[in-house]
């Protein structure tokens, strides 16, 4: 099969599976997000290492995205500071705990923890600390890696727990084991990863469902407009002025 068509079919199958199985859970999570927004609280988002880090950026300051998104963009977890460095830090127990405290996560907030594998120290610590601080914790991950990765693998949190087992609400991305989904004849390893697409799809579905829920409740959804559209800067100004000193990365 042509590699482009092969990738398209693999990704389409994954996204369709999400739509078929996760719709009600996404709407359940959306009700919690809408409740937090109605109380003027934030939706914290963290991608705990590697390319999962992109998840927090994907929801933040986005045209058509929710305004009260608080991304936890810690440099230690970012590939921009060194790929291996990020790998080492995401496996370091305790690292993420003071980071969440610093950004003010607390009771009544929502914390979305995104990680393709759902097993590393930063991921499990983030979920546990979020619950300890009184936040509703939503996990966006796939069960495929968590259930098939050996308990003694060095990537795992010392507790050997899996993200999907400890969060308040679990959204399954149905990422295939190994992440890459395309087989190229003559290449011993699959190529073309799918994790970022699955995570982004779940998150944007969650945003859309949250907006729908806010409208149902008679609440005007706080939405960013593209700054590249006429009137975009003016439309965003009221949100910017309100949140500038509250969201550190704004």
N, C-alpha and C positions, 0 to 999 in steps of 0.2 A: 504494500500500500504506500502511496505517496506520503512522505513524512509530514507535509503540511496538513493533508487530510487526516492523517493518523492523529496528529496533535488536536485538531479540531474535534474529532470524534471523541477522544479521551476527555477533553475538557467539557464538551457538551454533555457527555454522560455524567460526569461529576456534578455539574451544575443542575442538571435535571433531577439527579438523586437528591440534592439539597432541597430543591423546590418541592419534590414529592414527599419528603419525610420531615422537613424541618419547619414548614410553614406555621403550624400551630405553636411550636416552641418559640419561633421568632416573634410571633404576635404576643405571646406571654411575656417575653423579654421586653418588647416594645411598650407594654403597659407599665412595666416598672420604670423604663426610661421616661415615659410621659409623666409619671407620678413625680419623679425626681425633678424634672424640668418645671412642673407646676409649682413645686416647692422652692424654686430658684436655686436648685442644687446642680452639681456638675456630673457629667458622665466622663469618668476617667478612663483612658484607654492606654494600655501598655502592650507593646510587642516585645516579648522577653528574649531577645537575642537573635543574631543572624538576620535573615531576611524577614523574619516575623516582626522585626522592628518597624517595618514599613507600615504595618497595620495602624499604628497610632498616627502616622503622617497621613494615611489614606482618609481618615475621618476628620482631620483637623483643617480649619480654614479653607473649606472646600466649597466650590460653587454648587448650590443645591444641597449642601450639608447642614447639619445642625450647628447652631452657634455655641451652645454650652458644652462643647467637647473640650476636655482638659487632657492633652496628650502628655504622657510621662516619657519625655525624650531624654533619657539619660545617655550621655556620651559613651559611657563604659560599655553599653550594649550595642552601640552602633558600629557598623563595619567601617565607617569613615575614620575611626580611630585605630583601625587595625583589625583584620579579619580574625586572626588567631587570638588576639587580645579579647575580642568579643566572645569568642568561643570559651576562653578560659573564665571570663567573668560570669557568663551565664551559668557556668557550673559551680560557682562559688556560693556556698550556703551563707545566708544572712546578708548578702550584698544589697539586695533590693529593699530590705525592710526599712532602713532609715530614709531611703529615697521616697517611698510612699508617704512617710511621716512628714518629710520636708515639704512635699507638695500639698499637704493639708487634707488628704483623704480622710473622710470621717463618716460618722453615722448618718444614714439617709442618702449618701452618695451611691453611685453605681460605679463599679470597677469592671471593665472588660479586659480580660487577660487573653491575649492571642499568642498562640504558639503552634506551629505545624505539628510538632511531636507531642507536646504536652507532658514532658517528663523531667525537664532540667530543673536545677536548683532555683533559678530566678523565677521560673514559672510557678512552681509549687509554693515557694515562699510568698510570692505576690498574692496568690489566691488565699493562702492561710492568713496572711497579715491583713488583707482586705476584709476578710470575715471577722477577724479579731477587732478591727477598728469599727465595725458596725455597718460596713458597706454591703450592698448586694453584689455578689461576684458572679459575673457571666463568663464562661469559658468558651472560647472559639478555637477548636482543635479537631483532630481526627482520631478516632479510636484505633485506626489501623496500626500506627506506630506504637502507641502506648501498649496495646495488647500483645504485640509481637516482639518488642524490645526486651531482651533478657533483664532480669531484676538486678544483675550485677554489672550492667553496662555503665561505664564511667560518666555517661551523660546524665544519668539519673540522680534525682534528689536523694539524699541519704535515707529518707523515709520510704523510698521505692513507690511512692504514691503516683497516681495519674491525675492530670488536671480534670478530666471529664468525670472523675469519681468524687471530687471534693467541692465543686462549685455549686452555687445555688441554682443556676440555669446553665445547661450545656447545649451549645450549638455545634452540630457535627458538620465539618466541611467535607467529609467522605474522601479525604485525600488518600490516594492509593499508597501502599507501602513502598517506600523508596523515593517518593516525590516525582521523579522523572517518569515520563509516560510514553516516550517514543523510542521504538527500536529501529536502529539503522543497521542494515546488513554490513558486517565487517567491523562493527564497533561492539566491544564486549559489554558496554554499559549503556543503559537507557539514557536518553537526553530529554531536554525540554521539561522543566519542572512545572507543576501545576498549583503549588501551595498558595502563592500570592493571589492567583485568580480566584481560588475557592474562598479564601479569607475575605477578599474585597467584595465578592458577591454576597456573602453572608452579612457583612457589615452594612452594605448599602441597602440590602433588603430590610435590615433592622432599622435603618434611618427612615426609609419610606413607610414602614409599618408604624413607627413612632409618630411621624407627622400625621398619618391617618388617624391615629388614636388621639392626638392633641386636637385635631379638628373635630372629632366626635365629641370631645369634652368641651368644645366651645372655646378652646385656647388657641390664640394665634401662634402658629409654629415659628420659632426664631430660626430663620434660615439665611445663610449667606448667599449673596448674589455675586455672580462673577464680576470681578473688578475690571474685566476687559469688555464688559457690556456698557453701553451708554446708561448713565445713572447708577452704575454699580457702586462707585465710591460713596455716593450720597445715600444709597439704600443701606449700605453697611455701616455708616457712621454711627448710628444710634447703638448698634450692637458693639462696635469697637469701643466707644466711649464708656459703655457700661462694664465691659469685661477686661479692658486693657490692664488694669492694675490687679485683677484677680487671677487671670490666667497668665502664668509667668512667661509662656512661650508666644503670647500674642504680641 
